[in-house]
């Protein structure tokens, strides 16, 4: 499928997110409740560290003018946890030259694979379950096919990996949401008031040591995933903010 893309085919400007790592913290805020009976926990925050990005492989001898690379775009837990506890679906908006450029993924793992020759920006939209948030989260990622170091020939066995870290923060979550996710490995519940009585969960519960259907721990591409430490990333975020403040003076 030929792609007549407008943009850079080799390399990219780091400022446009086509190389390196991007770190951010997205605050979703509280949702507006149509049902006033929903109980919200003031002062409580729920954070979900996520990673989104692309992995692209050069096709080597099989490469053609319009089919030079195969690639996968995805959203995963920072430590490869199942995100479906909070994320209902993910929409990937590809370049308009693709057949059906709006791709909807309704279950984890939230990813899609394609092939082509050009680099472009992919819009990624996360939609959450009703008890999580009525707002969507819009992310943007630049598909990168070619490594920055072009000193040697590209290898079909060594992919180009570009990932970004984000920490989604939900303020004043519903009591039901906190009760549902408080022991989930993908979720961190902070500032939980002492002696709070959360409602009992209904239905079967998953054992923490069981393999989750939507996690990416045994993903075929997991060997190429970058290793993100939450503490390290938050330190980098704080350092970046400090550098910005210094530049303002």
Secondary structure as UniProt FT lines:
FT   HELIX           14..16
FT   STRAND          23..27
FT   TURN            36..37
FT   TURN            42..43
FT   STRAND          45..58
FT   HELIX           60..62
FT   STRAND          69..77
FT   TURN            78..79
FT   HELIX           83..85
FT   STRAND          87..93
FT   TURN            96..97
FT   TURN            99..100
FT   STRAND          102..105
FT   STRAND          110..116
FT   STRAND          121..128
FT   TURN            130..132
FT   STRAND          137..142
FT   TURN            156..157
FT   STRAND          160..171
FT   HELIX           175..181
FT   TURN            182..183
FT   TURN            185..186
FT   STRAND          188..190
FT   TURN            194..195
FT   TURN            208..209
FT   TURN            213..214
FT   TURN            217..218
FT   TURN            220..221
FT   HELIX           222..224
FT   HELIX           230..248
//
